Amino acid sequence: MRSLISAAVVLAALITASPAAAITDGSPDGNRHPNVAGLVNDSQYSDGTWIYCSGTLIAPRIVLTAAHCNDDGARTRVTFDTAYVAGDKIYRGTFHSDRQYPGTTSDYHDVAVVVLDQDVAINAARLPKAGSLSSLPKDQQFTSVGYGAYEVTNSPGGHQYLYDDVRGVATGTLNSINRTLLRISMNPSTGNGGTCYGDSGGPNFLGKTDIVAATTITGDSVCRSTNVDYRMDTESARSFLANYVTLP
């Protein structure tokens, strides 16, 4: 099973009992969310895929993602293609993570940006206003987007996670919220879909808007229950992001 967590930070990334979370029980995104990015590995995985994490363009040179996706200061390659194959256009940049990561169970500080070497001519997504997610209705829906595993199969050898480097999209419903996290249902029996391995750092848009409410950081091991996401409206997330973008 391929993890989306880089080997250098795997211990720090085990911030819950579950691994970090790709889009399951969803559909190909096409061009609906052109500002959603994939972080491209330097070499091909054994299954022929390349993308290990996801992210979102929030300014012409700034891609929002998760801190556990790479090492601070690492050179990073990014694609905005809907279906990445080797040789497609990539953007290069430098990875910057919250210096307080991995934090504590009350605040993981699992947030990072890739500062690109050049502008990207795509409309950037928006960030939420401070504290604006604290009183969401119980039936609030989120649009999860990313390049992670699109299906999890169960075979005699265990679970298999299937990837194709295609940007996917699914809709989930709010389960619960605390000071720094959103938990979103991705249970297909209730009509929800969600994230899996490879979707870490990707956006969970508020409803059908272009506001990144939270970024995917973890979930259940078979990607069928709960998508756990780091809120972007908190004081700690905003304190980090203020170094790179103008906040609403």
Buried (B, 14 or more C-beta within 10 A) or exposed (E): EBBBBBEEBEEBBBBBEBBBBBBBBBBBBEEBBBBBBBBBBEEEEEEEBBBBBBBBBBBBBBBBBBBBBBBBEBEBBBBBBBBBEEEBEBBEBBBBBBEBBBBEEEBBBBBBBBBBEEEBEEEBBBBBEBEBBEEBEEEBBBBBBBBBBBBBEEEEEEEEBBBBBBBBBBBBBBBEBEEBBBBBBBBBEEEBBBBBBBBBBBBBBBEEEBBBBBBBBBBBBBBBBBBBBBBBBBEBBBBBBEEBBEBE
